[in-house]
Amino acid sequence: MRLDPRRLRASVPMHGGDGAPLPDARALLEVADVTFGYSARASALRDISFSLAPGERVGLVGPNGSGKSTLIRLVADLLQVRRGSITIDGRPNHTRASRELLCYIASNDTLPQFLTGREYIELMHRLYRTTPDAAAVDDLLDRYQMGARQFDLIEDYSHGMRKKIQLVSALSLGRPLTIIDETLNGVDVDALFEFEIDAARIADDRGLLLCSHDFRLLENVCDRVIVLCRGEIAFDLPTARVLDDVGSVDALVRRAIAIARTQESP
């Protein structure tokens, strides 16, 4: 049964880090009326619409199977949009110009094992046709405790180390839009604290879409939280309002699930 958007959805205008509306601001990311299914009989996403402005950090959360990774893969042009539209800085997301504006870090840690960590970072910069700032890369590697291992082969890295090299690569690229899909799972606490600092820097002039089950991280990092449930947007609210109204992102997700279950009852 479809969710009732009148009960579940609470949209907010495009806004900056302080929550104030941005008049006439051009969206960095615009998702409009997107519906997607892996088969003709079932929809993984239904009527998804939201904007992300320059300088905004948006958290994406929801129960397993709610469509989070599908939505992110659509934005990153890894799945083809069949109904609706997705634009990055006003351009269709399937264009090369749009893809060059975006850095996507997937939830898996599948990296070329024959490269060292440093070589992987340099490879990513070559793919984006940019020159890495060696000093900035060194600083990131040291802060994420990878400086001493940067010249080791990735095949010798733990899961958490691979995640940190992915994160260092993305942060050093500094794309206008960074998308992180559960990349921080398995990363140590010190690295999470460093990421909170770097996320604030990302938001100075760029955008961040962060998908995570770490509710505390979303509360600390994100200006807005979007809750997906049963393939629809259940809530789209400023984080400050979430904390004031229900106390936590966890409580908001539980509320969305409870309402969905109530609607599905006979």
ABEGO torsion letter per residue (X at the ends): XBBBAAAABBBBBBBBAAGBBBBGBBBABBBBGBBBBABAABBABBGBBBBBBBGBBBBBBEBBGAGAAAAAAAAAGABBBABEBBBBGGBBAABAAAAAABBBBBABABBBAABBAAAAAAAAAAAAGBBBBAAAAAAAAAAAGAAAAAABBAAABBAAAAAAAAAAAAAAAGBABBBBBGAABGBBAAAAAAAAAAAAAAAAABBBBBBBABAAAAAAABABBBBBBGGBBABBBBAAAAAAAAGBAAAAAAAAAAAAAAAABX
